């Protein structure tokens, strides 16, 4: 899908370079290119690719995709509507109607966004690593661009942009030469794991419009139908449990079997992907002509697609800062303004996810909360709205 060669990319000072073609980076590239900004989108991996993600888009995420004009495309490619939550915590089970979620594979979602960005005028480089270079003290206030070292196979070069957006996920690999930008994982953070399963290769079968969430002491597993006739199996698991039970597949099978009250065996040929520790914080999210968005801001253990919603909302929020830099030049206040937005908006939205994550680590208390919610519909409606809307 590359639209440009490395040597060609060095011929311009780009209006914006976006590092990472995930949800935040891909959606932002659509917006910047539509605004007439000369945009270069860089992705380190071969593309398209699967990523560790539950694949469920909540109501806020769907509204963002509608504004981008790609929601209908995802439905046409087979994205599945989910309207029922089958939640099981140990041996306690509830079946709740929920606001419609949309289940779609990350390969499908990200490919759709990148193709739309290219059609809108963005250039794209896949299988290309990018490293933001450390600026000297003198250049912090005077330079009119930011430098990025890029490498594609045996080619390498330095490219320049008026503003750089780091949207390359949890570990911020593009910022590895900037020590202050390194993210920190919490001590008890779980890791994310995921596999795509051919529909029919797992028993018992799952109703098509149902999201199944299975919670244990060691973590939780989410299952949903997705496009391409597949099941998306995603989980947040304690790393110690993976080591204790002898691997990802074994601990997943254990959680499935305990919660579903039957013996579950996964296909032996599944390809598992895993993330670094999920729950992370980042003290620094902006610098001279450099802003972080999406998971690079910081992340909280997800439950029903919050991560993708946060990524989309941060991409929308950062757009005015990029446009302003193009039109009026870089303002020193831009860095502090973006940091303030992250603190007051993004971090605030993560609080409810932190609360849910804490409860899921205490299955007995969580099971009690489920009983209360079933007994008091208004409480149930509030919890569902906070978790899925």
N, C-alpha and C positions, 0 to 999 in steps of 0.2 A: 504493500500500500504506500510505499515511500513516494513522495512527489518531488523530491529534490535530493541532490547529491551534497556531500559534506563540503566539497570545494565551492559549490554554488552558494551554500549557506553563509560562507564567510564574506560574500560580496556586499552584504547589507549591514546596516545597523537596524535591527528589527525593532518594531514598536513594542512588541512583547514576545518573550520566549516563555513557553509553559513547559515545565518538566514533569512528565507523568501523564499518560493518556487514560487515566481511570475516570471515575465519575466526575470529580471536580475538574480535572484538566481538560477532559473532552468537552464537557458542557461549557466551560469558560472559552475554549477555542472557538466554539460556535458563536458565542456572543461577541467576542472581540473581532472576529473576521467579518461578522455582519455589520459591525460598526465602522468598517473600513480600515481597521488597524492591521498592519503587516505582521502576521502571526506565524510563529514557528512552534509546533507541538512536537515534543521529543519523548519517546518511549524506550525504555531500556530493554524490554523483552520483545520476542517475536510476537507478531500481531496478526489476527486476534488471538487472545489467550484466555484460558479460564483463570479465575482468581478465587481466593478463599472468601466467600461471601454467601450469606443466607439467600440472597437473590430476591428478597421481598421488598417491594417499593411501597412505602406507606402513602397516606393521602397527600402529605406535603410534597413528597418526592414526585408523585404523579402530577400534581399541579405544576411543578417546575418543568417536568418533561413536556407537558401540554404547552407551556409558554415557549419552549424551545421548538415546538412543532414536530416532535418525534414520538409522542405517545402512541399515535395511531399506527406508526410504522412498527413499533414493538408488538402491538396487538396483531398486526398482520403477519408478523414473523412467529406467532404462536405463543406469546406470553400468556400466562394462565391467571385468570381472576380467582382470588382466594377470599371467601366470605365466612369461613368457619374456623375457629381455633379449637383444636383438640389438645388441651393442656393436661399433662399428667405429671404429678409430683409424687414420686414413689408409687404408692398404691391409690392415691387420690386422683380422680379424673373428673374433668368438667368439659362440656361441649358448649361453646359460646358463639353466637353470631357476632361478627366484627365488621367494622368499616372495611370496604373492599381493598385488599392488598393486590399487588401485581407481582407474580413470580416470573422472573426472567433470568437466564444465565448471564453471567458477567461478560462472556465472550460475545453474546448477542447485543447486550446493552452498549458495551464499549465500542464495538465495531460500528454500530448504528450511529453513535455520536461522532466518531472520528470521520466516517464517510460524510456525515452532514457538515462537519467542520471543513473538510476538504472542498465539498461542493460550495461552501460559503466563501471560500478563498484562502483558507489556511494551508500552510505547507506542513508536511508530516515526515518525521524521521523515526522509523522503528529500529529495534536492535541497536540502539545508540545510547551509550552511557553519557551522562552530563554531570559536570562538577562545577559548581559556582566557585569562582576564584576569590581569594581573600583580597579585599581592596586595601591599599595603603592608607595611612591616616590622612595624608594630604588630599587624596582623591575623594574622601567621603563627602566633602562639600562641593567639590569642583567638577568631578567627572560627569560627563553627559551620557554615560552608558555603563552597563555592568557586563563583565566578561564571563564566559562559560567555556570550559574545556569540554569538547565532545569527542567521542571515539566510536567508530563503526568498523568492526573487524580490524583491518590493518591500516585504516585511515584515522587520522586525528587532526584536530584543528581548534582554533579559538574563534568563537562567535560572540557578537556583541548585541545588546538590547537596551532600549531605554528603560525597560522594567522587566524583571524576571519574577516568575511565579513558581514557587516550589510546591508541586502537587503530587509528589512521588511517594506518599504513604508514610507508614508508621516509623520507619527507621531514618527517613530523610537522608538517603544515601547521597543525594546531590549536594548536601550541605556538609559533607564529611570534612572539608577543609576549614570549616567555620566552627570552632570548638563551642562557642556560646550557644549555638543552635541545636546541640545534641539533645534528643528527647530522653526522658527517664521513665522506665517502667516501674510500676508499683510492685512491692515485694510479693504480693499474693496474686499477681496477674495471671490469668489463664492465657492459653494460646488458642488460635482459631485453626480448625482443620476442616477440610471439605473434600467431597468426591461427588462426581456425577454418575448416577446409577441408571442403567437401562430399565425403563418401566417394565415391570413383570419379573425382574430378577430378585425382588425382595418380597418376602411374605411376613406378616399379613399385608394385604394390599391397602392402599391409602385412597380414600375418596378424592376425586380430582380437585374439588374446590376447598380442600381442607389443608390447613397448616397444622402440623403435628409438632408439639414442643414437649420433650421428655426430659425431666429434671431429676438429677440424682446428687449425691454428695460430691461426686467427682467432676460434675459439669452438666451441661445440657446439650441436647441434640435437637435440631430442627429438620423436618422433612416436608417437602412440598413438591408437587408436580411442576414441571417447568417446560419451556419450549423444546422442540425436537424429540418429543416422546421420552423425556428423561425425568428422573427424580433428582432433586437437589438435596444432598445430605450435608448439612453444615453443623458445626459444633464448637462450643467453647469448653475446653477441657483443662483440668489442672495438670501441669507437666509431670508432677510427681506420680499421678495416677497412671499416666501413659507408661512411665518407667516401671511402676509397681506391677501392672497387669500385662506387661510384655508387648506393648505396641498400641498404635492408634486403633486398628481394627478390633482388637480384643476389648478395649475399654468401651468402644462404641457399641459393640455387640452386647456387652454386659448391661449398659444403660438401656438399650432397646429391649432386651429380654426382661429386665426387672420391671420396667414401666408398662410394657405391653402384656406381661404375664404369660409369655410363651417363649420358646426357644427361637432366637433369631440368629441367622447366619448370613453374613454379607458375602457377596461374590468375591472370590479370592483374587481376582485380577483387577481390583479397583486401583485407580491412580489417586493417591492421597497428596493433597497439598497442605502446607502448614504455614502459619504466620509466626513472627516473633511474638513476644508478650504483647497482649492486646491493649491493656489499660496503661496509657502513657500520658505524660504531661510535658509541655515545652514552655520554658520560661520566656524564650525569645521567639517571636513569630514574625518579626520584621526588621529590616535594616536598610541601608542605602540602596535604593532601587531594587529591593528584594522583599517580597511578601510571601508568606506561607498560607495555603488554603487546604481544605479537606482534612484528611487524616494527619497531614503534616502539622496541623495546629495542635493536635493532641487527640486522644481517643479514649472512650470508655467502653468497656465490654458491652457488645450489642445484644439485642433481643429479637426485635422484629423489624429490622431494616433501618434503624435510626442512623447508622453510619452513612448510608447513601443519601438520606435526607439532609444531614449536616453538610455533606460534601456539596450538594447542589445549592443549598442556601448560602454557603460561604462563597461559592463561585459567583452567584448573583450579587452578593454584597461587595465583592472586591472590584467588580467591573467599573464603577464610577472612579475609583482611584487610578485605574489603568488609563481610562479615557482622559482624566485630568492631567496625567503625566504626559500623554501624547499632545494635548492641546496647549498646556501652559508650562510644561517642564516639571521636573521633580521638585516637590516641596518637602523640606525637612519635616514638616508637620504630618506628612502622609504616613510616615512610619509609626508615629505615636497614635495617630487616629486609627490606623488598622489594629494596632495592639489593643486600643480601647474597645473597638468593636468586638474583637475576639473575647475580651474579658467580660463584657456586659451582655453579649448576645449568645455567642457560641457556648461559652462555659455555663451560662445560666440554663441553656436548653439541655445540657448533659446531666443536670442534677437528678432529674427523675430517673434517668437511666442508671445512675449510680445507686439510687435507692433500690431499683429493681434488681440490680446485680447483687447488692448486699443480701436481699431477701432470698435470692436463688442459691446462696451459699448456706442457707439454713432451711433445708427442705421441710422440717417439721413445722416451723413457723409459717412457711409458705403454704403448706397444706391447710393449716388453720385459716389463713387469709382466704384461700379458695372457698372454704366452707362459709365464711362470713359473707363473701361476695355472692354466693348462691342464695343465701338467706336474705340479703338486702340488695335488691336490684339497682338502686341508685348508686351504691358503692361500686357494684360491678360495672355499671356504665361508665363511671368516672375512671376506673382503672383501665378499662378497655380503651377509652378515648386517649388517655395519656400514653398507653403502650403502643398504639397502632395508628393514631391519626396524625 
